[in-house]
Amino acid sequence: MEKQQIKDMLMPLVSEIEDKNPAGIEEVALFEQKRKLPDDYKAFLQIANGGIGFIGESYVNFWKIEDLLANNKDYGVDEYVPDFLLIGTDGGGMAYGFDLREESYSIICVELVVLSYENAFHVADSFLELLRKLKNNVDLF
């Protein structure tokens, strides 16, 4: 899928998110020197670079690219679940992230207070699918 197609699909899904400040291509490229990211998430960063608010009836707090590594370190991801990359929360105790053990970058949810592979569960096959599920009020938990 082309970048513009992905962005066109993302726009209506993230239209209600506040605090959008698009990341530059350079910021994304710099981050990818440390960790690769899927195309749909990179497109999201270039539209919104994180943000807070509601998608459908679900509250989200997606982290800015410049905060991803620090937030992951602060929550102990590197220590307890190093094959995950958390990208935000539901505003409460659940975090959304990528399962880096799979090339598909599937989306997992995990409780922040009990970070472990055993307590994580698959919620979407891609970031775009996660946003669609949230927009359509699909119960993820």
Disulfide bonds with the S-S distance in Angstrom:
none
